[in-house]
């Protein structure tokens, strides 16, 4: 069996399963208390992964906000922020995006083999560009991350990444926050798209925790037998 990091998926969605609405401004699906919880989860991970579409659309920082948590990471001999990771087939990413520009931390870009040369030309000055296969193979990506010392990986979206990790059986845990409203617009992105998921009516995922956080609710699902060990090893 190929070694891979313990992988948790983190997502906020509306009651009707949307990650955002169709407006240009980003839709906030959580509250400050939950944002702080997510910051704590980030601080306990070695790397954070998002898809290239998330970088283009949301321009996320993907950094630990709390100074205390950053200091605790440094005291453990780690960088203040987790390694930033993205995967892309087209490599249509702005090298000036916050993903690359902010944070003294390694940035890794896994791209399709046939775009490797152009990706290194475009992003080589701001990130390490790695051959992810053609098409990009998440099994290959996670195995390479493990080889680079990543033991705990947090996947923060978007829907394409969630779908691919889940359908490939590469997720150990799902942390799903449900916001108390509906989006009601089929143009908006959903939590997942169509796919052959390991969990269905005949094989239900294990609900490990339900927690109210202000006006949102956190649902934690154990998706593999690594869940209990991964929880105990959380830093």
N, CA, C and O of each residue as an XYZ file, in Angstrom:
940
protein
N       0.836     -1.189      0.000
C       0.000      0.000      0.000
C       0.879      1.250      0.000
O       1.807      1.345      0.803
N       0.603      2.211     -0.888
C       1.387      3.425     -0.981
C       1.076      4.316      0.214
O      -0.085      4.546      0.551
N       2.130      4.811      0.845
C       1.942      5.712      1.975
C       1.348      7.032      1.487
O       1.699      7.521      0.413
N       0.455      7.595      2.277
C      -0.091      8.922      1.981
C      -0.400      9.600      3.296
O      -0.506      8.924      4.320
N      -0.548     10.926      3.303
C      -0.858     11.630      4.537
C      -2.274     11.305      5.032
O      -3.145     10.917      4.253
N      -2.481     11.472      6.338
C      -3.842     11.496      6.857
C      -4.513     12.709      6.242
O      -3.997     13.821      6.355
N      -5.651     12.518      5.592
C      -6.258     13.576      4.794
C      -7.646     13.911      5.301
O      -8.530     13.057      5.359
N      -7.822     15.190      5.673
C      -9.133     15.644      6.107
C      -9.639     16.708      5.143
O      -8.889     17.590      4.724
N     -10.902     16.616      4.799
C     -11.555     17.588      3.931
C     -12.340     18.556      4.809
O     -13.075     18.133      5.701
N     -12.184     19.846      4.559
C     -12.861     20.886      5.326
C     -13.704     21.721      4.383
O     -13.214     22.203      3.362
N     -14.983     21.892      4.730
C     -15.889     22.567      3.816
C     -17.028     23.233      4.570
O     -17.529     22.703      5.561
N     -17.432     24.414      4.084
C     -18.645     25.058      4.555
C     -19.653     25.095      3.420
O     -19.284     25.363      2.277
N     -20.922     24.831      3.717
C     -21.931     24.834      2.664
C     -23.262     25.338      3.219
O     -23.477     25.363      4.431
N     -24.144     25.737      2.313
C     -25.490     26.158      2.689
C     -26.338     24.917      3.010
O     -25.903     23.787      2.786
N     -27.526     25.134      3.525
C     -28.419     24.013      3.818
C     -28.669     23.176      2.561
O     -28.793     21.954      2.641
N     -28.743     23.835      1.402
C     -29.003     23.099      0.160
C     -27.733     22.697     -0.580
O     -27.789     22.380     -1.768
N     -26.577     22.704      0.108
C     -25.385     22.070     -0.426
C     -24.509     22.896     -1.340
O     -23.745     22.335     -2.125
N     -24.597     24.227     -1.261
C     -23.785     25.079     -2.125
C     -22.588     25.653     -1.368
O     -22.679     25.975     -0.183
N     -21.460     25.774     -2.079
C     -20.242     26.335     -1.517
C     -20.200     27.854     -1.615
O     -19.427     28.508     -0.916
N     -21.028     28.404     -2.481
C     -21.017     29.825     -2.771
C     -22.328     30.147     -3.477
O     -23.139     29.256     -3.732
N     -22.532     31.428     -3.793
C     -23.649     31.778     -4.664
C     -23.078     32.191     -6.024
O     -21.888     31.997     -6.271
N     -23.892     32.746     -6.892
C     -23.437     33.093     -8.236
C     -22.960     34.537     -8.337
O     -22.614     34.996     -9.426
N     -22.936     35.254     -7.231
C     -22.469     36.638     -7.233
C     -20.949     36.687     -7.276
O     -20.283     35.692     -6.992
N     -20.407     37.832     -7.628
C     -18.965     37.979     -7.741
C     -18.287     37.974     -6.377
O     -17.191     37.432     -6.235
N     -18.925     38.569     -5.374
C     -18.352     38.598     -4.034
C     -18.458     37.219     -3.384
O     -19.434     36.496     -3.581
N     -17.441     36.877     -2.612
C     -17.438     35.581     -1.944
C     -18.521     35.526     -0.876
O     -18.674     36.468     -0.099
N     -19.267     34.441     -0.830
C     -20.320     34.237      0.159
C     -19.714     33.655      1.435
O     -19.039     32.626      1.388
N     -19.951     34.308      2.573
C     -19.452     33.811      3.848
C     -20.443     32.796      4.417
O     -21.608     33.118      4.651
N     -19.981     31.596      4.631
C     -20.839     30.498      5.059
C     -20.672     30.170      6.542
O     -21.317     29.252      7.049
N     -19.817     30.908      7.235
C     -19.551     30.569      8.622
C     -19.539     31.829      9.472
O     -19.998     32.887      9.043
N     -19.007     31.704     10.683
C     -18.936     32.823     11.617
C     -17.548     32.864     12.242
O     -16.732     31.974     12.001
N     -17.276     33.887     13.040
C     -15.926     34.069     13.572
C     -15.480     32.902     14.442
O     -14.313     32.512     14.405
N     -16.393     32.348     15.218
C     -16.022     31.225     16.082
C     -15.590     30.024     15.253
O     -14.637     29.332     15.611
N     -16.281     29.774     14.153
C     -15.903     28.649     13.315
C     -14.645     28.950     12.508
O     -13.834     28.054     12.274
N     -14.475     30.193     12.083
C     -13.226     30.557     11.402
C     -12.034     30.295     12.320
O     -10.978     29.859     11.862
N     -12.204     30.560     13.609
C     -11.127     30.292     14.566
C     -10.894     28.785     14.709
O      -9.753     28.338     14.830
N     -11.981     28.006     14.693
C     -11.828     26.547     14.745
C     -11.035     26.048     13.531
O     -10.143     25.210     13.667
N     -11.368     26.569     12.349
C     -10.655     26.169     11.133
C      -9.182     26.555     11.231
O      -8.308     25.806     10.793
N      -8.909     27.727     11.806
C      -7.529     28.166     11.985
C      -6.769     27.183     12.870
O      -5.598     26.894     12.627
N      -7.443     26.673     13.897
C      -6.821     25.686     14.790
C      -6.536     24.385     14.047
O      -5.490     23.768     14.244
N      -7.469     23.973     13.195
C      -7.251     22.760     12.401
C      -6.073     22.954     11.451
O      -5.224     22.072     11.319
N      -6.025     24.103     10.792
C      -4.902     24.403      9.893
C      -3.573     24.309     10.635
O      -2.607     23.734     10.134
N      -3.539     24.886     11.845
C      -2.295     24.925     12.610
C      -1.793     23.532     12.958
O      -0.603     23.347     13.211
N      -2.689     22.550     12.974
C      -2.299     21.185     13.287
C      -1.964     20.343     12.079
O      -1.738     19.141     12.211
N      -1.927     20.951     10.891
C      -1.656     20.215      9.656
C      -0.295     20.585      9.085
O       0.239     21.659      9.360
N       0.248     19.690      8.297
C       1.532     19.943      7.643
C       1.370     20.648      6.307
O       2.287     21.337      5.860
N       0.225     20.489      5.664
C       0.003     21.096      4.354
C      -1.481     21.346      4.151
O      -2.329     20.638      4.695
N      -1.782     22.380      3.348
C      -3.150     22.710      2.962
C      -3.231     22.687      1.448
O      -2.397     23.284      0.768
N      -4.231     22.001      0.921
C      -4.381     21.867     -0.531
C      -5.695     22.478     -0.986
O      -6.742     22.255     -0.377
N      -5.631     23.251     -2.064
C      -6.825     23.752     -2.744
C      -6.625     23.566     -4.245
O      -5.496     23.461     -4.725
N      -7.724     23.525     -4.970
C      -7.647     23.450     -6.412
C      -7.283     24.790     -7.019
O      -7.427     25.832     -6.380
N      -6.810     24.759     -8.255
C      -6.428     25.999     -8.936
C      -7.622     26.933     -9.102
O      -7.460     28.152     -9.051
N      -8.819     26.381     -9.301
C     -10.011     27.222     -9.467
C     -10.278     28.039     -8.209
O     -10.723     29.183     -8.299
N     -10.012     27.469     -7.043
C     -10.202     28.195     -5.790
C      -9.234     29.367     -5.697
O      -9.599     30.436     -5.209
N      -8.002     29.173     -6.162
C      -7.035     30.273     -6.163
C      -7.506     31.382     -7.094
O      -7.428     32.563     -6.754
N      -7.992     30.998     -8.264
C      -8.444     32.003     -9.225
C      -9.675     32.758     -8.731
O      -9.780     33.970     -8.920
N     -10.598     32.049     -8.105
C     -11.873     32.661     -7.726
C     -11.832     33.373     -6.382
O     -12.402     34.454     -6.237
N     -11.158     32.773     -5.387
C     -11.211     33.301     -4.021
C      -9.925     33.993     -3.573
O      -9.937     34.761     -2.611
N      -8.808     33.723     -4.270
C      -7.506     34.288     -3.904
C      -7.221     34.111     -2.414
O      -6.965     35.097     -1.723
N      -7.260     32.858     -1.895
C      -7.098     32.633     -0.458
C      -5.650     32.791      0.007
O      -4.708     32.584     -0.757
N      -5.500     33.165      1.282
C      -4.176     33.293      1.893
C      -3.640     31.934      2.365
O      -2.453     31.640      2.220
N      -4.536     31.109      2.933
C      -4.185     29.778      3.444
C      -3.053     29.842      4.467
O      -2.071     29.106      4.377
N      -3.211     30.729      5.431
C      -2.215     30.911      6.475
C      -2.857     30.794      7.851
O      -4.065     30.983      7.996
N      -2.048     30.483      8.859
C      -2.522     30.428     10.242
C      -2.645     31.860     10.750
O      -1.669     32.610     10.749
N      -3.840     32.235     11.182
C      -4.091     33.623     11.610
C      -3.566     33.901     13.011
O      -3.031     34.979     13.272
N      -3.716     32.937     13.912
C      -3.379     33.147     15.317
C      -1.864     33.187     15.530
O      -1.145     32.274     15.125
N      -1.385     34.272     16.180
C       0.038     34.380     16.500
C       0.460     33.292     17.483
O       1.570     32.769     17.386
N      -0.415     32.948     18.429
C      -0.092     31.887     19.392
C       0.077     30.551     18.690
O       0.988     29.789     19.016
N      -0.783     30.260     17.739
C      -0.671     28.988     17.023
C       0.568     28.952     16.136
O       1.221     27.915     16.011
N       0.886     30.084     15.522
C       2.118     30.140     14.728
C       3.334     29.908     15.621
O       4.254     29.178     15.251
N       3.334     30.530     16.792
C       4.453     30.357     17.725
C       4.572     28.909     18.184
O       5.678     28.386     18.322
N       3.436     28.262     18.421
C       3.459     26.856     18.840
C       4.035     25.975     17.741
O       4.761     25.023     18.029
N       3.722     26.278     16.486
C       4.291     25.512     15.375
C       5.816     25.693     15.336
O       6.557     24.724     15.170
N       6.269     26.922     15.489
C       7.707     27.191     15.471
C       8.395     26.470     16.628
O       9.495     25.940     16.468
N       7.747     26.452     17.795
C       8.316     25.764     18.958
C       8.444     24.270     18.713
O       9.304     23.611     19.297
N       7.575     23.727     17.836
C       7.669     22.298     17.491
C       8.689     22.046     16.396
O       8.882     20.905     15.976
N       9.347     23.108     15.930
C      10.336     22.952     14.874
C       9.745     22.998     13.478
O      10.370     22.553     12.516
N       8.537     23.538     13.368
C       7.863     23.616     12.078
C       7.873     25.048     11.560
O       8.199     25.980     12.296
N       7.512     25.220     10.286
C       7.318     26.556      9.749
C       6.063     27.166     10.376
O       5.188     26.425     10.822
N       5.952     28.492     10.422
C       4.781     29.119     11.041
C       3.460     28.732     10.377
O       2.416     28.708     11.028
N       3.511     28.431      9.083
C       2.313     28.085      8.329
C       2.517     26.738      7.638
O       3.648     26.379      7.310
N       1.442     25.996      7.415
C       1.556     24.751      6.657
C       1.992     25.022      5.215
O       1.791     26.115      4.686
N       2.585     24.018      4.602
C       2.937     24.082      3.183
C       1.660     24.300      2.368
O       0.622     23.713      2.673
N       1.732     25.136      1.343
C       0.592     25.375      0.465
C       0.724     24.486     -0.776
O       1.794     24.390     -1.377
N      -0.384     23.842     -1.143
C      -0.377     22.901     -2.264
C      -1.557     23.185     -3.173
O      -2.661     23.462     -2.703
N      -1.322     23.117     -4.482
C      -2.432     23.166     -5.429
C      -2.182     22.173     -6.545
O      -1.048     21.753     -6.775
N      -3.237     21.802     -7.231
C      -3.138     20.931     -8.403
C      -3.848     21.611     -9.565
O      -4.863     22.282     -9.377
N      -3.312     21.434    -10.753
C      -3.869     22.112    -11.913
C      -3.581     21.332    -13.186
O      -2.510     20.743    -13.336
N      -4.519     21.332    -14.078
C      -4.290     20.717    -15.391
C      -3.871     21.765    -16.406
O      -3.078     21.475    -17.302
N      -4.398     23.001    -16.278
C      -4.123     24.058    -17.253
C      -3.001     24.993    -16.829
O      -2.394     25.658    -17.668
N      -2.724     25.048    -15.538
C      -1.718     25.956    -14.981
C      -2.053     27.414    -15.278
O      -1.158     28.235    -15.482
N      -3.328     27.726    -15.302
C      -3.774     29.101    -15.535
C      -3.941     29.792    -14.192
O      -5.059     30.093    -13.774
N      -2.825     30.043    -13.517
C      -2.823     30.634    -12.181
C      -1.938     31.874    -12.193
O      -0.859     31.872    -12.785
N      -2.397     32.915    -11.545
C      -1.646     34.161    -11.475
C      -0.492     34.009    -10.478
O      -0.746     33.725     -9.307
N       0.752     34.185    -10.895
C       1.879     34.052     -9.959
C       1.879     35.115     -8.870
O       2.619     34.997     -7.894
N       1.051     36.162     -9.023
C       0.953     37.198     -7.994
C      -0.163     36.913     -6.991
O      -0.398     37.722     -6.094
N      -0.854     35.784     -7.123
C      -1.933     35.436     -6.192
C      -1.399     35.327     -4.769
O      -0.218     35.050     -4.564
N      -2.269     35.545     -3.790
C      -1.865     35.485     -2.384
C      -1.310     34.110     -2.013
O      -0.454     34.001     -1.135
N      -1.791     33.075     -2.673
C      -1.274     31.718     -2.448
C       0.247     31.712     -2.554
O       0.922     31.060     -1.757
N       0.788     32.430     -3.526
C       2.236     32.479     -3.753
C       2.903     33.645     -3.026
O       4.018     33.506     -2.522
N       2.234     34.780     -2.969
C       2.877     36.012     -2.515
C       3.003     36.125     -1.005
O       3.896     36.812     -0.510
N       2.116     35.457     -0.260
C       2.087     35.628      1.186
C       2.580     34.380      1.908
O       2.303     33.255      1.494
N       3.316     34.601      2.996
C       3.739     33.495      3.842
C       5.101     32.940      3.476
O       5.340     32.545      2.334
N       6.000     32.913      4.464
C       7.319     32.313      4.266
C       7.184     30.815      4.459
O       7.507     30.275      5.517
N       6.702     30.157      3.420
C       6.421     28.722      3.490
C       6.532     28.148      2.088
O       6.383     28.873      1.104
N       6.788     26.866      1.991
C       6.896     26.230      0.678
C       5.552     26.241     -0.035
O       4.510     26.050      0.592
N       5.576     26.467     -1.351
C       4.389     26.382     -2.198
C       4.652     25.323     -3.260
O       5.648     25.386     -3.980
N       3.752     24.352     -3.348
C       3.908     23.245     -4.288
C       2.771     23.264     -5.297
O       1.604     23.383     -4.926
N       3.116     23.146     -6.576
C       2.131     23.097     -7.649
C       2.303     21.777     -8.391
O       3.348     21.529     -8.993
N       1.270     20.927     -8.347
C       1.275     19.675     -9.114
C       0.493     19.925    -10.399
O      -0.693     20.251    -10.357
N       1.155     19.773    -11.531
C       0.497     20.066    -12.800
C       0.542     18.846    -13.710
O       1.316     17.914    -13.491
N      -0.306     18.872    -14.738
C      -0.331     17.795    -15.725
C       1.005     17.729    -16.452
O       1.626     18.757    -16.721
N       1.440     16.518    -16.766
C       2.766     16.310    -17.356
C       2.994     17.156    -18.602
O       4.072     17.725    -18.779
N       1.985     17.241    -19.467
C       2.189     17.942    -20.735
C       2.289     19.455    -20.563
O       2.648     20.158    -21.508
N       1.976     19.969    -19.361
C       2.094     21.400    -19.092
C       3.282     21.712    -18.178
O       3.437     22.852    -17.740
N       4.102     20.735    -17.893
C       5.165     20.907    -16.905
C       6.128     22.028    -17.292
O       6.450     22.875    -16.459
N       6.586     22.047    -18.530
C       7.567     23.050    -18.955
C       6.988     24.460    -18.865
O       7.632     25.367    -18.337
N       5.777     24.642    -19.378
C       5.171     25.971    -19.351
C       4.828     26.385    -17.922
O       4.902     27.566    -17.582
N       4.449     25.411    -17.081
C       4.133     25.721    -15.680
C       5.378     26.196    -14.943
O       5.316     27.144    -14.160
N       6.505     25.542    -15.191
C       7.742     25.959    -14.531
C       8.190     27.334    -15.023
O       8.754     28.118    -14.259
N       7.943     27.619    -16.279
C       8.274     28.942    -16.799
C       7.405     30.022    -16.156
O       7.876     31.122    -15.866
N       6.135     29.693    -15.938
C       5.195     30.668    -15.397
C       5.309     30.817    -13.884
O       5.214     31.929    -13.364
N       5.512     29.698    -13.165
C       5.418     29.703    -11.709
C       6.698     29.296    -10.993
O       6.751     29.305     -9.763
N       7.725     28.942    -11.750
C       8.948     28.420    -11.137
C       9.633     29.371    -10.178
O      10.367     28.937     -9.290
N       9.399     30.678    -10.346
C      10.037     31.647     -9.454
C       9.318     31.781     -8.122
O       9.879     32.314     -7.165
N       8.077     31.303     -8.051
C       7.290     31.489     -6.829
C       6.856     30.172     -6.186
O       6.263     30.181     -5.108
N       7.142     29.049     -6.829
C       6.700     27.754     -6.304
C       7.562     26.635     -6.868
O       8.285     26.813     -7.847
N       7.465     25.480     -6.225
C       8.066     24.264     -6.769
C       7.009     23.568     -7.612
O       5.951     23.196     -7.105
N       7.293     23.390     -8.898
C       6.333     22.793     -9.824
C       6.699     21.333    -10.033
O       7.840     21.013    -10.365
N       5.721     20.443     -9.837
C       5.965     18.998     -9.802
C       5.065     18.302    -10.802
O       3.904     18.676    -10.966
N       5.592     17.299    -11.467
C       4.823     16.502    -12.421
C       3.785     15.669    -11.658
O       4.136     14.803    -10.857
N       2.501     15.948    -11.923
C       1.430     15.233    -11.229
C       0.823     14.108    -12.024
O      -0.127     13.471    -11.569
N       1.363     13.842    -13.232
C       0.788     12.811    -14.090
C      -0.095     13.443    -15.154
O      -0.352     14.646    -15.134
N      -0.550     12.623    -16.070
C      -1.366     13.150    -17.172
C      -2.511     12.177    -17.466
O      -2.317     11.181    -18.164
N      -3.718     12.468    -16.926
C      -4.085     13.649    -16.123
C      -3.503     13.576    -14.716
O      -2.955     12.553    -14.306
N      -3.632     14.666    -13.997
C      -3.099     14.714    -12.635
C      -3.729     13.600    -11.799
O      -4.951     13.450    -11.768
N      -2.885     12.824    -11.126
C      -3.304     11.667    -10.336
C      -3.142     12.009     -8.855
O      -2.021     12.179     -8.376
N      -4.261     12.110     -8.129
C      -4.188     12.494     -6.726
C      -3.481     11.446     -5.874
O      -2.895     11.786     -4.846
N      -3.525     10.195     -6.275
C      -2.762      9.173     -5.562
C      -1.272      9.451     -5.657
O      -0.536      9.308     -4.681
N      -0.845      9.844     -6.829
C       0.557     10.213     -7.050
C       0.912     11.471     -6.263
O       1.993     11.563     -5.681
N       0.005     12.430     -6.249
C       0.233     13.674     -5.519
C       0.389     13.408     -4.027
O       1.334     13.892     -3.405
N      -0.528     12.644     -3.452
C      -0.471     12.401     -2.008
C       0.738     11.548     -1.626
O       1.317     11.736     -0.557
N       1.117     10.618     -2.488
C       2.316      9.822     -2.212
C       3.558     10.710     -2.223
O       4.454     10.543     -1.395
N       3.607     11.649     -3.159
C       4.748     12.567     -3.218
C       4.773     13.469     -1.991
O       5.842     13.750     -1.450
N       3.605     13.924     -1.548
C       3.546     14.755     -0.347
C       4.055     13.988      0.868
O       4.775     14.542      1.698
N       3.685     12.723      0.970
C       4.170     11.906      2.078
C       5.695     11.803      2.035
O       6.363     11.851      3.068
N       6.230     11.661      0.823
C       7.677     11.602      0.665
C       8.373     12.893      1.054
O       9.566     12.891      1.360
N       7.639     13.993      1.043
C       8.180     15.296      1.437
C       7.926     15.598      2.918
O       8.169     16.713      3.381
N       7.440     14.609      3.645
C       7.266     14.773      5.084
C       5.897     15.241      5.530
O       5.702     15.547      6.706
N       4.943     15.303      4.610
C       3.588     15.721      4.973
C       2.863     14.525      5.578
O       2.610     13.532      4.895
N       2.535     14.624      6.844
C       1.832     13.536      7.535
C       0.340     13.815      7.651
O      -0.469     12.891      7.725
N      -0.015     15.090      7.668
C      -1.417     15.483      7.857
C      -1.754     16.554      6.828
O      -1.166     17.636      6.830
N      -2.700     16.247      5.951
C      -3.068     17.113      4.837
C      -4.505     17.583      5.008
O      -5.406     16.790      5.279
N      -4.704     18.898      4.845
C      -6.038     19.497      4.910
C      -6.432     19.953      3.513
O      -5.704     20.723      2.887
N      -7.569     19.489      3.020
C      -8.069     19.873      1.701
C      -9.219     20.853      1.915
O     -10.227     20.516      2.536
N      -9.055     22.078      1.389
C     -10.048     23.128      1.621
C     -10.847     23.485      0.369
O     -11.428     24.568      0.300
N     -10.885     22.609     -0.599
C     -11.754     22.874     -1.749
C     -10.998     23.123     -3.032
O      -9.773     23.032     -3.113
N     -11.803     23.444     -4.036
C     -13.248     23.553     -4.028
C     -13.937     22.230     -4.309
O     -13.429     21.157     -3.986
N     -15.129     22.340     -4.929
C     -15.955     21.169     -5.144
C     -15.288     20.094     -5.979
O     -15.482     18.906     -5.721
N     -14.508     20.485     -6.975
C     -13.814     19.494     -7.815
C     -12.820     18.697     -6.989
O     -12.729     17.477     -7.128
N     -12.072     19.384     -6.128
C     -11.102     18.685     -5.288
C     -11.798     17.762     -4.291
O     -11.374     16.623     -4.096
N     -12.867     18.252     -3.660
C     -13.608     17.393     -2.734
C     -14.106     16.142     -3.449
O     -13.972     15.030     -2.937
N     -14.674     16.329     -4.622
C     -15.200     15.183     -5.381
C     -14.105     14.199     -5.706
O     -14.288     12.995     -5.529
N     -12.970     14.679     -6.178
C     -11.895     13.785     -6.599
C     -11.282     13.039     -5.425
O     -10.997     11.847     -5.539
N     -11.074     13.708     -4.304
C     -10.519     13.017     -3.137
C     -11.502     11.970     -2.606
O     -11.100     10.866     -2.239
N     -12.774     12.316     -2.568
C     -13.768     11.383     -2.045
C     -13.952     10.175     -2.964
O     -13.944      9.037     -2.496
N     -14.114     10.408     -4.244
C     -14.352      9.289     -5.161
C     -13.123      8.396     -5.299
O     -13.251      7.209     -5.602
N     -11.929      8.960     -5.078
C     -10.704      8.160     -5.147
C     -10.428      7.406     -3.856
O      -9.477      6.628     -3.788
N     -11.248      7.625     -2.825
C     -11.033      6.953     -1.549
C      -9.788      7.437     -0.822
O      -9.150      6.679     -0.091
N      -9.445      8.720     -1.030
C      -8.227      9.272     -0.444
C      -8.502     10.168      0.757
O      -7.593     10.841      1.244
N      -9.734     10.188      1.238
C     -10.099     11.029      2.382
C     -10.308     10.160      3.623
O     -10.936      9.103      3.555
N      -9.780     10.613      4.741
C      -9.936      9.901      6.013
C     -10.978     10.546      6.913
O     -11.539      9.897      7.796
N     -11.230     11.831      6.681
C     -12.135     12.574      7.550
C     -12.769     13.711      6.762
O     -12.124     14.329      5.916
N     -14.040     13.979      7.047
C     -14.736     15.122      6.467
C     -15.252     16.008      7.576
O     -15.975     15.548      8.459
N     -14.882     17.285      7.536
C     -15.399     18.278      8.473
C     -16.292     19.214      7.666
O     -15.807     20.034      6.886
N     -17.590     19.082      7.862
C     -18.581     19.780      7.053
C     -19.382     20.738      7.925
O     -20.068     20.314      8.855
N     -19.294     22.024      7.626
C     -20.043     23.044      8.362
C     -21.242     23.472      7.525
O     -21.100     23.803      6.348
N     -22.425     23.465      8.141
C     -23.657     23.821      7.438
C     -24.140     25.181      7.941
O     -24.380     25.374      9.133
N     -24.278     26.125      6.989
C     -24.748     27.467      7.304
C     -26.276     27.486      7.341
O     -26.908     26.682      6.656
N     -26.888     28.381      8.121
C     -28.343     28.358      8.326
C     -29.129     29.125      7.265
O     -29.994     29.938      7.590
N     -28.824     28.862      6.001
C     -29.583     29.511      4.931
C     -29.459     28.706      3.640
O     -28.618     27.815      3.522
N     -30.309     29.039      2.687
C     -30.324     28.410      1.371
C     -29.721     29.361      0.340
O     -29.821     30.580      0.483
N     -29.102     28.810     -0.689
C     -28.630     29.593     -1.833
C     -29.653     29.551     -2.958
O     -29.997     30.587     -3.527
N     -30.141     28.352     -3.282
C     -31.232     28.214     -4.236
C     -30.928     28.681     -5.643
O     -31.801     29.230     -6.314
N     -29.691     28.471     -6.104
C     -29.299     28.916     -7.446
C     -28.425     27.842     -8.086
O     -27.285     27.638     -7.669
N     -28.947     27.163     -9.086
C     -28.223     26.051     -9.702
C     -26.965     26.494    -10.438
O     -26.165     25.650    -10.841
N     -26.774     27.789    -10.620
C     -25.540     28.288    -11.232
C     -24.378     28.283    -10.239
O     -23.217     28.362    -10.639
N     -24.683     28.193     -8.977
C     -23.659     28.257     -7.940
C     -22.944     26.908     -7.802
O     -23.514     25.869     -8.135
N     -21.689     26.920     -7.312
C     -20.935     25.660     -7.139
C     -21.447     24.868     -5.949
O     -21.813     25.432     -4.918
N     -21.465     23.559     -6.106
C     -21.934     22.666     -5.050
C     -20.757     22.041     -4.316
O     -19.619     22.088     -4.784
N     -21.050     21.452     -3.155
C     -20.032     20.795     -2.338
C     -19.316     19.710     -3.138
O     -18.087     19.642     -3.123
N     -20.062     18.871     -3.826
C     -19.485     17.863     -4.714
C     -20.297     17.814     -6.001
O     -21.442     18.263     -6.053
N     -19.682     17.261     -7.030
C     -20.376     17.037     -8.294
C     -20.654     15.543     -8.445
O     -20.429     14.775     -7.510
N     -21.137     15.129     -9.605
C     -21.451     13.724     -9.836
C     -20.197     12.859     -9.691
O     -19.094     13.286    -10.034
N     -20.378     11.653     -9.186
C     -19.235     10.753     -9.041
C     -19.648      9.441     -8.410
O     -20.766      9.298     -7.914
N     -18.744      8.493     -8.436
C     -18.952      7.181     -7.834
C     -18.304      7.194     -6.451
O     -17.113      6.919     -6.309
N     -19.100      7.514     -5.440
C     -18.579      7.682     -4.085
C     -18.612      6.351     -3.331
O     -19.542      5.564     -3.506
N     -17.599      6.094     -2.489
C     -17.592      4.854     -1.709
C     -18.746      4.754     -0.720
O     -19.093      3.652     -0.294
N     -19.358      5.904     -0.340
C     -20.420      5.900      0.656
C     -21.753      6.137     -0.032
O     -21.924      7.121     -0.752
N     -22.692      5.234      0.192
C     -24.019      5.320     -0.391
C     -25.013      4.696      0.562
O     -24.676      4.421      1.714
N     -26.242      4.466      0.099
C     -27.266      3.887      0.985
C     -26.852      2.566      1.616
O     -27.252      2.247      2.736
N     -26.044      1.799      0.885
C     -25.606      0.509      1.422
C     -24.316      0.572      2.196
O     -23.904     -0.429      2.783
N     -23.673      1.700      2.218
C     -22.409      1.871      2.942
C     -22.353      3.297      3.474
O     -21.786      4.187      2.840
N     -22.940      3.499      4.630
C     -23.072      4.835      5.193
C     -21.773      5.282      5.857
O     -21.079      4.487      6.491
N     -21.457      6.561      5.700
C     -20.308      7.122      6.402
C     -20.617      7.198      7.895
O     -21.776      7.319      8.289
N     -19.579      7.125      8.717
C     -19.738      7.147     10.168
C     -19.711      8.580     10.682
O     -18.715      9.285     10.525
N     -20.813      9.007     11.297
C     -20.883     10.337     11.897
C     -20.174     10.291     13.240
O     -20.624      9.610     14.162
N     -19.048     11.027     13.353
C     -18.224     10.962     14.556
C     -18.508     12.076     15.542
O     -18.260     11.921     16.738
N     -19.035     13.219     15.053
C     -19.279     14.349     15.951
C     -20.296     15.301     15.326
O     -20.310     15.518     14.114
N     -21.139     15.859     16.181
C     -22.030     16.958     15.801
C     -21.823     18.062     16.832
O     -21.939     17.831     18.035
N     -21.512     19.281     16.341
C     -21.234     20.373     17.275
C     -21.852     21.670     16.764
O     -21.617     22.078     15.627
N     -22.634     22.303     17.609
C     -23.157     23.622     17.263
C     -22.107     24.671     17.570
O     -21.540     24.693     18.663
N     -21.848     25.551     16.592
C     -20.892     26.639     16.765
C     -21.625     27.925     16.383
O     -21.654     28.309     15.214
N     -22.203     28.570     17.358
C     -23.030     29.740     17.063
C     -24.222     29.318     16.221
O     -24.993     28.441     16.612
N     -24.369     29.956     15.051
C     -25.523     29.638     14.208
C     -25.211     28.624     13.114
O     -26.029     28.423     12.216
N     -24.033     27.975     13.169
C     -23.710     26.922     12.214
C     -23.537     25.609     12.966
O     -23.417     25.591     14.191
N     -23.525     24.518     12.218
C     -23.308     23.211     12.832
C     -22.164     22.499     12.126
O     -22.082     22.499     10.898
N     -21.290     21.897     12.906
C     -20.171     21.117     12.389
C     -20.526     19.638     12.426
O     -20.894     19.107     13.474
N     -20.416     18.977     11.282
C     -20.587     17.531     11.179
C     -19.228     16.921     10.830
O     -18.628     17.273      9.814
N     -18.750     16.016     11.664
C     -17.480     15.335     11.381
C     -17.771     13.878     11.053
O     -18.430     13.171     11.815
N     -17.268     13.447      9.910
C     -17.469     12.076      9.451
C     -16.140     11.345      9.408
O     -15.149     11.870      8.899
N     -16.121     10.136      9.941
C     -14.967      9.260      9.834
C     -15.111      8.480      8.528
O     -16.066      7.723      8.354
N     -14.171      8.663      7.624
C     -14.270      8.061      6.294
C     -13.321      6.890      6.091
O     -13.360      6.232      5.052
N     -12.477      6.628      7.067
C     -11.579      5.474      6.963
C     -11.252      4.978      8.355
O     -11.579      5.625      9.350
N     -10.606      3.827      8.421
C     -10.228      3.289      9.723
C      -9.014      4.014     10.308
O      -8.556      3.681     11.401
N      -8.495      5.005      9.578
C      -7.393      5.816     10.090
C      -7.903      6.971     10.958
O      -7.101      7.673     11.574
N      -9.211      7.176     11.017
C      -9.779      8.342     11.695
C      -9.374      8.418     13.156
O      -8.907      9.464     13.605
N      -9.540      7.338     13.909
C      -9.248      7.364     15.338
C      -7.773      7.660     15.595
O      -7.433      8.431     16.492
N      -6.908      7.046     14.805
C      -5.469      7.271     14.970
C      -5.116      8.705     14.577
O      -4.316      9.358     15.247
N      -5.721      9.193     13.482
C      -5.438     10.542     13.028
C      -5.870     11.577     14.041
O      -5.203     12.595     14.226
N      -6.997     11.314     14.701
C      -7.482     12.247     15.732
C      -6.536     12.260     16.923
O      -6.272     13.320     17.491
N      -6.023     11.093     17.309
C      -5.140     11.026     18.465
C      -3.766     11.651     18.176
O      -3.083     12.105     19.094
N      -3.367     11.670     16.894
C      -2.070     12.218     16.527
C      -2.138     13.706     16.212
O      -1.108     14.327     15.950
N      -3.332     14.286     16.232
C      -3.487     15.696     15.908
C      -2.703     16.553     16.894
O      -2.849     16.417     18.109
N      -1.864     17.441     16.350
C      -0.972     18.229     17.194
C      -1.697     19.415     17.813
O      -1.092     20.189     18.556
